[in-house]
Amino acid sequence: MNQTLRELEIIIINDGSTDNSLQVVEELAAADSRIQVYSQSNQGLSMARNAGITHAHGRYIYFMDSDDLLEKDAMELCYSKCEEKELDFVFFDAQSFFEEDIRNAPVLNYQRTDKLENKVYTGPEAINIQLQHKTYTPSACLNVIRTAFLEERQLLFYPDIVHEDQLFTTLLYLQARRTSCIQRSFFHRRIRKNSIMTCDFSLKNLKGYLTVTQEIVKFKQQTSENKIKDTIDLYLSQMLNAVIWQAHVLPYPYRLRLAWRCLFRYKKLISIRSIGVLLFKSIIHK
């Protein structure tokens, strides 16, 4: 609301809240004509964001989660760069902060633009550079996107999974013709207890990642460009190996099933070391 870019359309999706959130945002909307509030039954983050896309009329769209913070000049600078360079989307860095003392919480690295030049890239070029430096961050909150691009590509968030940003943002990069970065940390992510980033790995996480993998593989099968296929393989290899390392906490039957699936479908992308960690790490540490 306090952005230096004043000509904004602020869309708030009330996704079946059970507290006084709706009353609060309706009071804000009554005081600020830029705010539009839409309510729906609880359908999850993906469907809330998709509803926002449906209701959006602005030239560009940005997805903001309710817990987080944004620098006041972020939208103005992103809008100017998109217009000046005729971009499909612009991306930037972020910092994370903890709402309270959280032990053993991961330190999240959202710094990646220092590896990129201040120029226009194709989306595949930009994601490939980040993957090569292992700095790729798929958060949807780090991009300002041309609304017409989403409509042209029919790009929406996959419903009913966690890690939906892994799929959405990766497909965004793979399909963009023009993108660039702003080398500033506009976004500040709040880390809370019980957030998905501080909770233990579960079957829900595994399902989300496997769905992302399946959808990215489908996209790969539809493209004829070898460079894009190579970039997809690099992305899937990094993601799947990281997932397998996290999955060692699951019950052994699920780990065995995952190992078989990876070796059968994705053996060129998975390291033997990762399979060893998946099957035996919990046994070794007992």
N, C-alpha and C positions, 0 to 999 in steps of 0.2 A: 504493500500500500504506500510505502514511503519512497518508492523508486523515483529517481530523478526524471525518468521517462514517464510523463503524466498521462499520455494517451494510451491507457491500458484497458483491457477487458479482463477482469478478474473473475474466473469461474470457480466456484466452490461446489464440490460434489459431496453431499451428505450421504455417506454410504451406510445407512441404517444405524446411526449413532444412538446410544441409549442414555447418554448423559445430557448436559445442557448445551452441547456444542451447537445444535441447530438454532437455539435461541440466540446464542452469542453471534453467530454469523448473520442471522436475519437482522439483528440490531445494527451490525456493521453495514449491511446492504442498504438499510433504511437511511443511513447517514452518508453513503457514498454510492452514487449512481453507476460507478464502474463495476460494482460487485453484483454478480448474478449467482443465486443459490439454487441448486437442483437437488432433490432428494430421491433416493432409491432404496430398495431393500438391500440389506447387507450382501454384497456380491464380490467383495474383495478388491484389492488395489488395481488389478488389471482392468476390471470392468468400470471402476470409478474413473480411471484415466481415459478409457475409451469413450465414456460418456462425456468427458471434458472435450475430447476431440470432436465429437458429434455436435456439441453446442458452440464450438469456437467459430468466431467470425473474423478474427484478426489475421494479419498477414503472416505472423510467426506465432509459434506456440512454445511454452515452457512448462514443464511439469515440476511443481513444487510440493513437497511433502509437508505436512502440518507441523512436524517437530523441528524443522531445520531453519537456517537463517541464510539470507542472501544480501550481499553488498548492495548499497543503495544505487550505485551507478551501473549495476550489472546489465539490466535490460537496455538501457540507453546505449551502452557501448556495443553490446551484442547486436542490437538492431542496426546501428550505424555500420558495423562491419559487414553484416549480411547484405545490406542494401548496396554498400560501396563495391563489394566484391561479387555480388550476385550469387550468394552461397545457398546451397540446399540446407546446410546447418553450420553453426559455429559451436566450438566446444572450448571448455576452460577447465581450470584446476579447482581443487577443493581442499579443505582442511577438516579434520574431525575433532570433536571435543566431547568430553564425558560430562553427563549431567550430574553424576555423583561418582564416588569412588567405586570402581568396578575392577576387581582383581582378575588378572589373567585375560583381560579383554585385549583383542588384537589391535595393534597400531596400524591403522589403515593408511595406505599411501595413495594419495590422489594427485600426486605431482607427476605430470608426464609431458607437459608442453615444452619443457626445456630441451627435450630431444627433437623438437620440431622447429622448422624455420617459420618466419612470419610470411608465409606465402600461401597460395591456393593449391591444395592437393585434390586428387580424386579421393573418394572415401576409402577404397581399397589400399591406396598408397599410405594414407594416414594411419589406418589401423595396422598395417604391416610394420610400419616404423615402430609403433608402440609395442607390438608383439615381439619384435626383434629385441627391444630393450626391456621387455617384460614389465612394461608400465601401463598396459591397457587396463582401463577401468570402465566397465560397462554401465555405470549408473546413468539412468535417464535424466537425472537432475543436473547433469553437466553439459547439456546441449540445449541450444535454442534452434528450433527447426522450422523451416518454411512449411506452413500449413498445407499449401498446395502439393508439396512433395509427398507428404503423408497420404494425401488423397490419391495422387497419381499412382503411388506404389501400393495403395491399400494396406498400409502398414499400421497395425494395431498391436495392442498387448495381448499375449496369449493368456486366456482365462484359467483360473483355478490351479495355478502353480506358483511356487515361490521361485525366486531367481528369474522372474520374467524379464528383467532388464538385460540379462545376458543375451536373450534372444532378440529383443526389440532393438537394442543399441547396435548389436553386431550386424543385424540386417540393415539397419540405417547406414552404417559405414559401407557395407558391401555394395549398396545400391546408389550411393551419392556420387554425383559427377563433380561437384564443387564443394569443398569444405576447407575450413581454416581454423586456427586456434587463437585465443587471446591468452597471453601468458600471465594470468592472474588467478588467484584463488577467490573467485566470487562466492563460492558455495561453502557453507559451514554445516557439516553433518553432525547432528546430535546423536550420541551413542547412549542408549538407555539399557538398563537391565531388561531382560526378556525380549530385546530386539533380535531380529534374525541373525545379526552379526555377533551377538554375545551368547546365543544359545548353542547347545551341543548339536552336532550333526545327527540328523534323523532320516528315517525313510522318506519323509516329506521332502527334505532337501534332495535326496537321491532321485526321487521321482521328477522333481523340477529340472535337475541337471540332465537327466536322460531324455526328457521331453525336448529340452533345448537342443541336445545333440541330434535327435531325430529330425527336428525341423530344419536345422542348419544343413544336415546331410541332404534333405529334400531340395533345399535351395542350391546346393552344390551340383546336384544332378541336373538342374535346369539351366546351369550356365555352361557356356562353351569356352570361356576364357581360362586358360591354364594358370595365369598369374593369380586370378581370384581363387581358383581351386587350391593352389598352393597356400595362399593366405588362410583359407578355411581350414586346411589340414593343420597348419601351425596353431591356429586358434583352438581347434578341437583337441589337439595333442596337449597343449598347456592346460586347458580346462579339465580334461578327463584325468590326466595324471594328478592334478591337484585334488580333484574329487575323490579319486581312489585312495589317496593318502588320508583324507578326512574320514572315509567310510570304514576305516579299520575298527571303529568303535561299534559298528552294527553287529547284531547277532551273527554267528558264523554261517548259518545257512544262507543268509542274504549276501554275505561277502562271497561265498562260494558261487552263488548264482551270478553275482556281478562280475566276478573274475571270468567265468565262462562266457558271459555275454560280451565282455570287452575283447577277449581273445578270439571269439568267433566273428564279431562284427568289426572291431576296431584295432586289430592286432598290430597294424602298421603305425598306429598312433600312440600305443601304450608301451611304456618301458617295463622290462622284466622286473626291475627293482620295485616299481610301483605295485605290481602284482604280488611280489613278495611281502611288501608292507601290508597290503590289504589282507592277505591270508594269515600272516604269521606275527605281525607286530604285537598284537594284544597278547599272544601266547608268550613271546619273548619277554614282555614287560611284567608278566605275572611273577 
